[in-house]
Amino acid sequence: KKTGGVTQPFPEKLMEMLTKEGSNRSMVVGWLPHGRAFIVRKPLAFTKEIMPKYFRQSKLTSFQRQLNLYGFRRMTQGADA
């Protein structure tokens, strides 16, 4: 019987992706030095090579929308940017 719902919540998938890919592919995606934020350095490589491994969506805008839904915010200035 199918129970429906999400097998692994988005924040858990995000953390798994950042833990694995951040150490292996830090030129594409990874934590900033202070560890309070992450950065997608190469959006094209991120959407083609990394996103399909962890998420159903394949568009960066869909990924950003999901981040916003969970309260993540884009930072363009300040100490954490």
PDB file with one MODEL, atoms N, CA, C and O in Angstrom:
MODEL        1
ATOM      1  N   LYS A   1       0.838  -1.192   0.000  1.00  0.00           N
ATOM      2  CA  LYS A   1       0.000   0.000   0.000  1.00  0.00           C
ATOM      3  C   LYS A   1       0.877   1.248   0.000  1.00  0.00           C
ATOM      4  O   LYS A   1       1.814   1.369   0.789  1.00  0.00           O
ATOM      5  N   LYS A   2       0.559   2.150  -0.880  1.00  0.00           N
ATOM      6  CA  LYS A   2       1.311   3.402  -0.927  1.00  0.00           C
ATOM      7  C   LYS A   2       0.770   4.354   0.126  1.00  0.00           C
ATOM      8  O   LYS A   2      -0.441   4.503   0.290  1.00  0.00           O
ATOM      9  N   THR A   3       1.682   4.988   0.828  1.00  0.00           N
ATOM     10  CA  THR A   3       1.269   5.938   1.859  1.00  0.00           C
ATOM     11  C   THR A   3       1.231   7.358   1.327  1.00  0.00           C
ATOM     12  O   THR A   3       0.649   8.244   1.953  1.00  0.00           O
ATOM     13  N   GLY A   4       1.843   7.576   0.184  1.00  0.00           N
ATOM     14  CA  GLY A   4       1.892   8.930  -0.371  1.00  0.00           C
ATOM     15  C   GLY A   4       2.855   9.793   0.423  1.00  0.00           C
ATOM     16  O   GLY A   4       3.534   9.307   1.328  1.00  0.00           O
ATOM     17  N   GLY A   5       2.911  11.050   0.089  1.00  0.00           N
ATOM     18  CA  GLY A   5       3.776  11.959   0.826  1.00  0.00           C
ATOM     19  C   GLY A   5       5.210  11.932   0.346  1.00  0.00           C
ATOM     20  O   GLY A   5       5.541  11.285  -0.648  1.00  0.00           O
ATOM     21  N   VAL A   6       6.033  12.626   1.050  1.00  0.00           N
ATOM     22  CA  VAL A   6       7.435  12.806   0.687  1.00  0.00           C
ATOM     23  C   VAL A   6       8.279  11.740   1.376  1.00  0.00           C
ATOM     24  O   VAL A   6       8.129  11.497   2.573  1.00  0.00           O
ATOM     25  N   THR A   7       9.167  11.105   0.611  1.00  0.00           N
ATOM     26  CA  THR A   7      10.027  10.095   1.206  1.00  0.00           C
ATOM     27  C   THR A   7      11.128  10.727   2.053  1.00  0.00           C
ATOM     28  O   THR A   7      11.443  10.237   3.137  1.00  0.00           O
ATOM     29  N   GLN A   8      11.699  11.794   1.565  1.00  0.00           N
ATOM     30  CA  GLN A   8      12.727  12.511   2.316  1.00  0.00           C
ATOM     31  C   GLN A   8      12.455  14.008   2.155  1.00  0.00           C
ATOM     32  O   GLN A   8      12.469  14.520   1.035  1.00  0.00           O
ATOM     33  N   PRO A   9      12.211  14.702   3.244  1.00  0.00           N
ATOM     34  CA  PRO A   9      11.905  16.136   3.146  1.00  0.00           C
ATOM     35  C   PRO A   9      13.022  16.933   2.472  1.00  0.00           C
ATOM     36  O   PRO A   9      14.198  16.577   2.556  1.00  0.00           O
ATOM     37  N   PHE A  10      12.633  18.011   1.809  1.00  0.00           N
ATOM     38  CA  PHE A  10      13.573  18.858   1.077  1.00  0.00           C
ATOM     39  C   PHE A  10      14.772  19.290   1.915  1.00  0.00           C
ATOM     40  O   PHE A  10      15.901  19.195   1.434  1.00  0.00           O
ATOM     41  N   PRO A  11      14.576  19.765   3.163  1.00  0.00           N
ATOM     42  CA  PRO A  11      15.757  20.190   3.934  1.00  0.00           C
ATOM     43  C   PRO A  11      16.763  19.056   4.164  1.00  0.00           C
ATOM     44  O   PRO A  11      17.970  19.295   4.187  1.00  0.00           O
ATOM     45  N   GLU A  12      16.273  17.833   4.331  1.00  0.00           N
ATOM     46  CA  GLU A  12      17.185  16.696   4.506  1.00  0.00           C
ATOM     47  C   GLU A  12      17.951  16.412   3.223  1.00  0.00           C
ATOM     48  O   GLU A  12      19.154  16.155   3.258  1.00  0.00           O
ATOM     49  N   LYS A  13      17.258  16.459   2.089  1.00  0.00           N
ATOM     50  CA  LYS A  13      17.923  16.260   0.798  1.00  0.00           C
ATOM     51  C   LYS A  13      18.971  17.343   0.566  1.00  0.00           C
ATOM     52  O   LYS A  13      20.072  17.067   0.089  1.00  0.00           O
ATOM     53  N   LEU A  14      18.614  18.575   0.909  1.00  0.00           N
ATOM     54  CA  LEU A  14      19.529  19.704   0.736  1.00  0.00           C
ATOM     55  C   LEU A  14      20.794  19.497   1.563  1.00  0.00           C
ATOM     56  O   LEU A  14      21.905  19.689   1.068  1.00  0.00           O
ATOM     57  N   MET A  15      20.621  19.107   2.814  1.00  0.00           N
ATOM     58  CA  MET A  15      21.779  18.878   3.690  1.00  0.00           C
ATOM     59  C   MET A  15      22.644  17.732   3.165  1.00  0.00           C
ATOM     60  O   MET A  15      23.872  17.822   3.171  1.00  0.00           O
ATOM     61  N   GLU A  16      22.004  16.664   2.715  1.00  0.00           N
ATOM     62  CA  GLU A  16      22.747  15.532   2.146  1.00  0.00           C
ATOM     63  C   GLU A  16      23.539  15.974   0.921  1.00  0.00           C
ATOM     64  O   GLU A  16      24.713  15.633   0.773  1.00  0.00           O
ATOM     65  N   MET A  17      22.885  16.739   0.042  1.00  0.00           N
ATOM     66  CA  MET A  17      23.555  17.225  -1.157  1.00  0.00           C
ATOM     67  C   MET A  17      24.753  18.103  -0.803  1.00  0.00           C
ATOM     68  O   MET A  17      25.834  17.936  -1.367  1.00  0.00           O
ATOM     69  N   LEU A  18      24.564  19.038   0.131  1.00  0.00           N
ATOM     70  CA  LEU A  18      25.652  19.946   0.496  1.00  0.00           C
ATOM     71  C   LEU A  18      26.793  19.201   1.184  1.00  0.00           C
ATOM     72  O   LEU A  18      27.960  19.544   1.000  1.00  0.00           O
ATOM     73  N   THR A  19      26.461  18.195   1.968  1.00  0.00           N
ATOM     74  CA  THR A  19      27.496  17.421   2.646  1.00  0.00           C
ATOM     75  C   THR A  19      28.334  16.631   1.648  1.00  0.00           C
ATOM     76  O   THR A  19      29.563  16.645   1.709  1.00  0.00           O
ATOM     77  N   LYS A  20      27.659  15.943   0.728  1.00  0.00           N
ATOM     78  CA  LYS A  20      28.377  15.113  -0.245  1.00  0.00           C
ATOM     79  C   LYS A  20      29.032  15.931  -1.344  1.00  0.00           C
ATOM     80  O   LYS A  20      30.232  15.815  -1.589  1.00  0.00           O
ATOM     81  N   GLU A  21      28.239  16.753  -1.996  1.00  0.00           N
ATOM     82  CA  GLU A  21      28.745  17.495  -3.152  1.00  0.00           C
ATOM     83  C   GLU A  21      29.627  18.670  -2.744  1.00  0.00           C
ATOM     84  O   GLU A  21      30.524  19.062  -3.490  1.00  0.00           O
ATOM     85  N   GLY A  22      29.380  19.225  -1.579  1.00  0.00           N
ATOM     86  CA  GLY A  22      30.187  20.348  -1.114  1.00  0.00           C
ATOM     87  C   GLY A  22      31.642  19.982  -0.917  1.00  0.00           C
ATOM     88  O   GLY A  22      32.531  20.811  -1.112  1.00  0.00           O
ATOM     89  N   SER A  23      31.885  18.729  -0.527  1.00  0.00           N
ATOM     90  CA  SER A  23      33.273  18.303  -0.352  1.00  0.00           C
ATOM     91  C   SER A  23      33.870  17.794  -1.666  1.00  0.00           C
ATOM     92  O   SER A  23      35.063  17.961  -1.916  1.00  0.00           O
ATOM     93  N   ASN A  24      33.035  17.172  -2.505  1.00  0.00           N
ATOM     94  CA  ASN A  24      33.528  16.605  -3.770  1.00  0.00           C
ATOM     95  C   ASN A  24      33.540  17.611  -4.916  1.00  0.00           C
ATOM     96  O   ASN A  24      34.442  17.592  -5.753  1.00  0.00           O
ATOM     97  N   ARG A  25      32.540  18.487  -4.954  1.00  0.00           N
ATOM     98  CA  ARG A  25      32.354  19.388  -6.091  1.00  0.00           C
ATOM     99  C   ARG A  25      32.207  20.827  -5.622  1.00  0.00           C
ATOM    100  O   ARG A  25      31.303  21.536  -6.063  1.00  0.00           O
ATOM    101  N   SER A  26      33.080  21.256  -4.741  1.00  0.00           N
ATOM    102  CA  SER A  26      32.947  22.582  -4.137  1.00  0.00           C
ATOM    103  C   SER A  26      33.059  23.724  -5.150  1.00  0.00           C
ATOM    104  O   SER A  26      32.691  24.857  -4.838  1.00  0.00           O
ATOM    105  N   MET A  27      33.552  23.452  -6.335  1.00  0.00           N
ATOM    106  CA  MET A  27      33.605  24.498  -7.364  1.00  0.00           C
ATOM    107  C   MET A  27      32.227  24.741  -7.973  1.00  0.00           C
ATOM    108  O   MET A  27      32.004  25.763  -8.623  1.00  0.00           O
ATOM    109  N   VAL A  28      31.298  23.799  -7.763  1.00  0.00           N
ATOM    110  CA  VAL A  28      29.941  23.947  -8.291  1.00  0.00           C
ATOM    111  C   VAL A  28      28.995  24.445  -7.212  1.00  0.00           C
ATOM    112  O   VAL A  28      28.284  25.430  -7.412  1.00  0.00           O
ATOM    113  N   VAL A  29      28.982  23.761  -6.056  1.00  0.00           N
ATOM    114  CA  VAL A  29      28.102  24.125  -4.947  1.00  0.00           C
ATOM    115  C   VAL A  29      28.807  23.794  -3.638  1.00  0.00           C
ATOM    116  O   VAL A  29      29.540  22.808  -3.557  1.00  0.00           O
ATOM    117  N   GLY A  30      28.590  24.612  -2.617  1.00  0.00           N
ATOM    118  CA  GLY A  30      29.216  24.309  -1.331  1.00  0.00           C
ATOM    119  C   GLY A  30      28.924  25.375  -0.291  1.00  0.00           C
ATOM    120  O   GLY A  30      28.331  26.415  -0.573  1.00  0.00           O
ATOM    121  N   TRP A  31      29.359  25.078   0.907  1.00  0.00           N
ATOM    122  CA  TRP A  31      29.182  26.003   2.029  1.00  0.00           C
ATOM    123  C   TRP A  31      30.134  27.173   1.896  1.00  0.00           C
ATOM    124  O   TRP A  31      31.240  27.020   1.378  1.00  0.00           O
ATOM    125  N   LEU A  32      29.718  28.332   2.354  1.00  0.00           N
ATOM    126  CA  LEU A  32      30.628  29.470   2.474  1.00  0.00           C
ATOM    127  C   LEU A  32      31.527  29.217   3.685  1.00  0.00           C
ATOM    128  O   LEU A  32      31.168  28.415   4.547  1.00  0.00           O
ATOM    129  N   PRO A  33      32.675  29.874   3.774  1.00  0.00           N
ATOM    130  CA  PRO A  33      33.638  29.588   4.848  1.00  0.00           C
ATOM    131  C   PRO A  33      33.061  29.660   6.264  1.00  0.00           C
ATOM    132  O   PRO A  33      33.463  28.875   7.124  1.00  0.00           O
ATOM    133  N   HIS A  34      32.135  30.575   6.526  1.00  0.00           N
ATOM    134  CA  HIS A  34      31.594  30.704   7.881  1.00  0.00           C
ATOM    135  C   HIS A  34      30.583  29.613   8.206  1.00  0.00           C
ATOM    136  O   HIS A  34      30.237  29.427   9.373  1.00  0.00           O
ATOM    137  N   GLY A  35      30.094  28.878   7.186  1.00  0.00           N
ATOM    138  CA  GLY A  35      29.206  27.751   7.415  1.00  0.00           C
ATOM    139  C   GLY A  35      27.748  28.100   7.663  1.00  0.00           C
ATOM    140  O   GLY A  35      26.961  27.219   8.008  1.00  0.00           O
ATOM    141  N   ARG A  36      27.369  29.350   7.498  1.00  0.00           N
ATOM    142  CA  ARG A  36      25.975  29.757   7.734  1.00  0.00           C
ATOM    143  C   ARG A  36      25.166  29.868   6.443  1.00  0.00           C
ATOM    144  O   ARG A  36      23.957  30.096   6.486  1.00  0.00           O
ATOM    145  N   ALA A  37      25.821  29.708   5.309  1.00  0.00           N
ATOM    146  CA  ALA A  37      25.155  29.846   4.019  1.00  0.00           C
ATOM    147  C   ALA A  37      25.881  28.988   2.989  1.00  0.00           C
ATOM    148  O   ALA A  37      27.039  28.614   3.174  1.00  0.00           O
ATOM    149  N   PHE A  38      25.181  28.685   1.907  1.00  0.00           N
ATOM    150  CA  PHE A  38      25.828  27.958   0.826  1.00  0.00           C
ATOM    151  C   PHE A  38      25.709  28.762  -0.451  1.00  0.00           C
ATOM    152  O   PHE A  38      24.919  29.702  -0.537  1.00  0.00           O
ATOM    153  N   ILE A  39      26.510  28.382  -1.450  1.00  0.00           N
ATOM    154  CA  ILE A  39      26.528  29.110  -2.712  1.00  0.00           C
ATOM    155  C   ILE A  39      26.526  28.120  -3.869  1.00  0.00           C
ATOM    156  O   ILE A  39      27.184  27.081  -3.816  1.00  0.00           O
ATOM    157  N   VAL A  40      25.778  28.459  -4.914  1.00  0.00           N
ATOM    158  CA  VAL A  40      25.821  27.718  -6.177  1.00  0.00           C
ATOM    159  C   VAL A  40      26.731  28.528  -7.081  1.00  0.00           C
ATOM    160  O   VAL A  40      26.326  29.563  -7.612  1.00  0.00           O
ATOM    161  N   ARG A  41      27.947  28.066  -7.256  1.00  0.00           N
ATOM    162  CA  ARG A  41      28.947  28.825  -8.014  1.00  0.00           C
ATOM    163  C   ARG A  41      28.776  28.668  -9.523  1.00  0.00           C
ATOM    164  O   ARG A  41      29.030  29.604 -10.282  1.00  0.00           O
ATOM    165  N   LYS A  42      28.343  27.478  -9.955  1.00  0.00           N
ATOM    166  CA  LYS A  42      28.166  27.206 -11.388  1.00  0.00           C
ATOM    167  C   LYS A  42      26.758  26.660 -11.609  1.00  0.00           C
ATOM    168  O   LYS A  42      26.548  25.447 -11.591  1.00  0.00           O
ATOM    169  N   PRO A  43      25.792  27.563 -11.820  1.00  0.00           N
ATOM    170  CA  PRO A  43      24.387  27.144 -11.938  1.00  0.00           C
ATOM    171  C   PRO A  43      24.120  26.109 -13.029  1.00  0.00           C
ATOM    172  O   PRO A  43      23.316  25.200 -12.819  1.00  0.00           O
ATOM    173  N   LEU A  44      24.762  26.219 -14.173  1.00  0.00           N
ATOM    174  CA  LEU A  44      24.516  25.272 -15.264  1.00  0.00           C
ATOM    175  C   LEU A  44      24.974  23.863 -14.876  1.00  0.00           C
ATOM    176  O   LEU A  44      24.236  22.897 -15.064  1.00  0.00           O
ATOM    177  N   ALA A  45      26.170  23.748 -14.346  1.00  0.00           N
ATOM    178  CA  ALA A  45      26.666  22.441 -13.902  1.00  0.00           C
ATOM    179  C   ALA A  45      25.818  21.905 -12.754  1.00  0.00           C
ATOM    180  O   ALA A  45      25.578  20.701 -12.663  1.00  0.00           O
ATOM    181  N   PHE A  46      25.371  22.788 -11.891  1.00  0.00           N
ATOM    182  CA  PHE A  46      24.526  22.391 -10.759  1.00  0.00           C
ATOM    183  C   PHE A  46      23.222  21.767 -11.245  1.00  0.00           C
ATOM    184  O   PHE A  46      22.820  20.710 -10.760  1.00  0.00           O
ATOM    185  N   THR A  47      22.557  22.422 -12.207  1.00  0.00           N
ATOM    186  CA  THR A  47      21.267  21.903 -12.681  1.00  0.00           C
ATOM    187  C   THR A  47      21.422  20.647 -13.530  1.00  0.00           C
ATOM    188  O   THR A  47      20.536  19.792 -13.520  1.00  0.00           O
ATOM    189  N   LYS A  48      22.510  20.515 -14.255  1.00  0.00           N
ATOM    190  CA  LYS A  48      22.689  19.350 -15.134  1.00  0.00           C
ATOM    191  C   LYS A  48      23.282  18.136 -14.423  1.00  0.00           C
ATOM    192  O   LYS A  48      22.912  17.004 -14.733  1.00  0.00           O
ATOM    193  N   GLU A  49      24.191  18.349 -13.482  1.00  0.00           N
ATOM    194  CA  GLU A  49      24.932  17.231 -12.903  1.00  0.00           C
ATOM    195  C   GLU A  49      24.535  16.884 -11.473  1.00  0.00           C
ATOM    196  O   GLU A  49      24.541  15.710 -11.104  1.00  0.00           O
ATOM    197  N   ILE A  50      24.192  17.875 -10.666  1.00  0.00           N
ATOM    198  CA  ILE A  50      23.957  17.617  -9.242  1.00  0.00           C
ATOM    199  C   ILE A  50      22.480  17.522  -8.900  1.00  0.00           C
ATOM    200  O   ILE A  50      22.069  16.587  -8.212  1.00  0.00           O
ATOM    201  N   MET A  51      21.683  18.456  -9.358  1.00  0.00           N
ATOM    202  CA  MET A  51      20.254  18.458  -9.014  1.00  0.00           C
ATOM    203  C   MET A  51      19.537  17.150  -9.334  1.00  0.00           C
ATOM    204  O   MET A  51      18.767  16.672  -8.500  1.00  0.00           O
ATOM    205  N   PRO A  52      19.756  16.546 -10.510  1.00  0.00           N
ATOM    206  CA  PRO A  52      19.032  15.310 -10.820  1.00  0.00           C
ATOM    207  C   PRO A  52      19.305  14.161  -9.841  1.00  0.00           C
ATOM    208  O   PRO A  52      18.477  13.263  -9.696  1.00  0.00           O
ATOM    209  N   LYS A  53      20.437  14.187  -9.184  1.00  0.00           N
ATOM    210  CA  LYS A  53      20.768  13.133  -8.207  1.00  0.00           C
ATOM    211  C   LYS A  53      19.929  13.231  -6.942  1.00  0.00           C
ATOM    212  O   LYS A  53      19.689  12.220  -6.281  1.00  0.00           O
ATOM    213  N   TYR A  54      19.483  14.427  -6.596  1.00  0.00           N
ATOM    214  CA  TYR A  54      18.849  14.652  -5.305  1.00  0.00           C
ATOM    215  C   TYR A  54      17.397  15.138  -5.375  1.00  0.00           C
ATOM    216  O   TYR A  54      16.624  14.914  -4.443  1.00  0.00           O
ATOM    217  N   PHE A  55      17.028  15.793  -6.461  1.00  0.00           N
ATOM    218  CA  PHE A  55      15.711  16.429  -6.534  1.00  0.00           C
ATOM    219  C   PHE A  55      15.003  16.054  -7.827  1.00  0.00           C
ATOM    220  O   PHE A  55      15.638  15.759  -8.839  1.00  0.00           O
ATOM    221  N   ARG A  56      13.666  16.072  -7.775  1.00  0.00           N
ATOM    222  CA  ARG A  56      12.879  15.784  -8.975  1.00  0.00           C
ATOM    223  C   ARG A  56      12.913  16.947  -9.951  1.00  0.00           C
ATOM    224  O   ARG A  56      12.891  16.728 -11.162  1.00  0.00           O
ATOM    225  N   GLN A  57      12.966  18.162  -9.464  1.00  0.00           N
ATOM    226  CA  GLN A  57      12.974  19.304 -10.371  1.00  0.00           C
ATOM    227  C   GLN A  57      14.345  19.450 -11.018  1.00  0.00           C
ATOM    228  O   GLN A  57      15.364  19.050 -10.455  1.00  0.00           O
ATOM    229  N   SER A  58      14.345  20.032 -12.214  1.00  0.00           N
ATOM    230  CA  SER A  58      15.609  20.204 -12.923  1.00  0.00           C
ATOM    231  C   SER A  58      15.857  21.665 -13.295  1.00  0.00           C
ATOM    232  O   SER A  58      16.823  21.975 -13.993  1.00  0.00           O
ATOM    233  N   LYS A  59      14.997  22.550 -12.833  1.00  0.00           N
ATOM    234  CA  LYS A  59      15.171  23.979 -13.118  1.00  0.00           C
ATOM    235  C   LYS A  59      15.638  24.696 -11.856  1.00  0.00           C
ATOM    236  O   LYS A  59      15.150  24.441 -10.755  1.00  0.00           O
ATOM    237  N   LEU A  60      16.582  25.586 -12.044  1.00  0.00           N
ATOM    238  CA  LEU A  60      17.119  26.340 -10.916  1.00  0.00           C
ATOM    239  C   LEU A  60      16.033  27.182 -10.247  1.00  0.00           C
ATOM    240  O   LEU A  60      16.033  27.326  -9.024  1.00  0.00           O
ATOM    241  N   THR A  61      15.109  27.737 -11.030  1.00  0.00           N
ATOM    242  CA  THR A  61      14.045  28.554 -10.442  1.00  0.00           C
ATOM    243  C   THR A  61      13.140  27.718  -9.533  1.00  0.00           C
ATOM    244  O   THR A  61      12.662  28.213  -8.513  1.00  0.00           O
ATOM    245  N   SER A  62      12.904  26.457  -9.896  1.00  0.00           N
ATOM    246  CA  SER A  62      12.097  25.568  -9.044  1.00  0.00           C
ATOM    247  C   SER A  62      12.828  25.281  -7.737  1.00  0.00           C
ATOM    248  O   SER A  62      12.216  25.233  -6.670  1.00  0.00           O
ATOM    249  N   PHE A  63      14.139  25.090  -7.833  1.00  0.00           N
ATOM    250  CA  PHE A  63      14.965  24.859  -6.640  1.00  0.00           C
ATOM    251  C   PHE A  63      14.927  26.094  -5.735  1.00  0.00           C
ATOM    252  O   PHE A  63      14.795  25.973  -4.517  1.00  0.00           O
ATOM    253  N   GLN A  64      15.043  27.277  -6.334  1.00  0.00           N
ATOM    254  CA  GLN A  64      14.991  28.523  -5.568  1.00  0.00           C
ATOM    255  C   GLN A  64      13.629  28.698  -4.904  1.00  0.00           C
ATOM    256  O   GLN A  64      13.549  29.148  -3.761  1.00  0.00           O
ATOM    257  N   ARG A  65      12.567  28.350  -5.606  1.00  0.00           N
ATOM    258  CA  ARG A  65      11.220  28.450  -5.044  1.00  0.00           C
ATOM    259  C   ARG A  65      11.078  27.529  -3.830  1.00  0.00           C
ATOM    260  O   ARG A  65      10.477  27.902  -2.823  1.00  0.00           O
ATOM    261  N   GLN A  66      11.635  26.333  -3.940  1.00  0.00           N
ATOM    262  CA  GLN A  66      11.608  25.377  -2.830  1.00  0.00           C
ATOM    263  C   GLN A  66      12.387  25.926  -1.630  1.00  0.00           C
ATOM    264  O   GLN A  66      11.942  25.799  -0.489  1.00  0.00           O
ATOM    265  N   LEU A  67      13.531  26.525  -1.885  1.00  0.00           N
ATOM    266  CA  LEU A  67      14.307  27.152  -0.809  1.00  0.00           C
ATOM    267  C   LEU A  67      13.493  28.238  -0.119  1.00  0.00           C
ATOM    268  O   LEU A  67      13.460  28.311   1.109  1.00  0.00           O
ATOM    269  N   ASN A  68      12.839  29.077  -0.910  1.00  0.00           N
ATOM    270  CA  ASN A  68      12.025  30.159  -0.353  1.00  0.00           C
ATOM    271  C   ASN A  68      10.888  29.617   0.495  1.00  0.00           C
ATOM    272  O   ASN A  68      10.556  30.186   1.535  1.00  0.00           O
ATOM    273  N   LEU A  69      10.291  28.518   0.052  1.00  0.00           N
ATOM    274  CA  LEU A  69       9.198  27.895   0.787  1.00  0.00           C
ATOM    275  C   LEU A  69       9.639  27.485   2.197  1.00  0.00           C
ATOM    276  O   LEU A  69       8.851  27.552   3.140  1.00  0.00           O
ATOM    277  N   TYR A  70      10.889  27.067   2.334  1.00  0.00           N
ATOM    278  CA  TYR A  70      11.420  26.651   3.630  1.00  0.00           C
ATOM    279  C   TYR A  70      12.119  27.777   4.388  1.00  0.00           C
ATOM    280  O   TYR A  70      12.784  27.528   5.394  1.00  0.00           O
ATOM    281  N   GLY A  71      11.974  29.007   3.915  1.00  0.00           N
ATOM    282  CA  GLY A  71      12.481  30.155   4.659  1.00  0.00           C
ATOM    283  C   GLY A  71      13.906  30.564   4.345  1.00  0.00           C
ATOM    284  O   GLY A  71      14.457  31.437   5.015  1.00  0.00           O
ATOM    285  N   PHE A  72      14.513  29.951   3.342  1.00  0.00           N
ATOM    286  CA  PHE A  72      15.851  30.378   2.943  1.00  0.00           C
ATOM    287  C   PHE A  72      15.727  31.692   2.193  1.00  0.00           C
ATOM    288  O   PHE A  72      14.736  31.924   1.501  1.00  0.00           O
ATOM    289  N   ARG A  73      16.720  32.544   2.325  1.00  0.00           N
ATOM    290  CA  ARG A  73      16.708  33.834   1.647  1.00  0.00           C
ATOM    291  C   ARG A  73      18.017  34.055   0.907  1.00  0.00           C
ATOM    292  O   ARG A  73      19.086  33.645   1.361  1.00  0.00           O
ATOM    293  N   ARG A  74      17.912  34.707  -0.235  1.00  0.00           N
ATOM    294  CA  ARG A  74      19.103  35.049  -1.018  1.00  0.00           C
ATOM    295  C   ARG A  74      19.801  36.216  -0.352  1.00  0.00           C
ATOM    296  O   ARG A  74      19.164  37.191   0.046  1.00  0.00           O
ATOM    297  N   MET A  75      21.109  36.111  -0.234  1.00  0.00           N
ATOM    298  CA  MET A  75      21.885  37.174   0.403  1.00  0.00           C
ATOM    299  C   MET A  75      22.849  37.754  -0.609  1.00  0.00           C
ATOM    300  O   MET A  75      23.653  37.035  -1.202  1.00  0.00           O
ATOM    301  N   THR A  76      22.764  39.054  -0.802  1.00  0.00           N
ATOM    302  CA  THR A  76      23.624  39.699  -1.797  1.00  0.00           C
ATOM    303  C   THR A  76      24.609  40.675  -1.167  1.00  0.00           C
ATOM    304  O   THR A  76      25.545  41.129  -1.825  1.00  0.00           O
ATOM    305  N   GLN A  77      24.399  40.997   0.105  1.00  0.00           N
ATOM    306  CA  GLN A  77      25.339  41.902   0.776  1.00  0.00           C
ATOM    307  C   GLN A  77      25.336  41.596   2.276  1.00  0.00           C
ATOM    308  O   GLN A  77      24.453  40.912   2.794  1.00  0.00           O
ATOM    309  N   GLY A  78      26.339  42.119   2.939  1.00  0.00           N
ATOM    310  CA  GLY A  78      26.454  41.888   4.370  1.00  0.00           C
ATOM    311  C   GLY A  78      27.511  40.858   4.690  1.00  0.00           C
ATOM    312  O   GLY A  78      28.181  40.349   3.792  1.00  0.00           O
ATOM    313  N   ALA A  79      27.664  40.551   5.948  1.00  0.00           N
ATOM    314  CA  ALA A  79      28.723  39.652   6.418  1.00  0.00           C
ATOM    315  C   ALA A  79      28.572  38.231   5.898  1.00  0.00           C
ATOM    316  O   ALA A  79      29.572  37.545   5.684  1.00  0.00           O
ATOM    317  N   ASP A  80      27.346  37.779   5.691  1.00  0.00           N
ATOM    318  CA  ASP A  80      27.126  36.395   5.263  1.00  0.00           C
ATOM    319  C   ASP A  80      27.093  36.210   3.755  1.00  0.00           C
ATOM    320  O   ASP A  80      27.016  35.076   3.281  1.00  0.00           O
ATOM    321  N   ALA A  81      27.149  37.282   2.997  1.00  0.00           N
ATOM    322  CA  ALA A  81      27.040  37.178   1.535  1.00  0.00           C
ATOM    323  C   ALA A  81      28.331  36.693   0.907  1.00  0.00           C
ATOM    324  O   ALA A  81      28.408  36.550  -0.314  1.00  0.00           O
TER     325      ALA A  81
ENDMDL
END
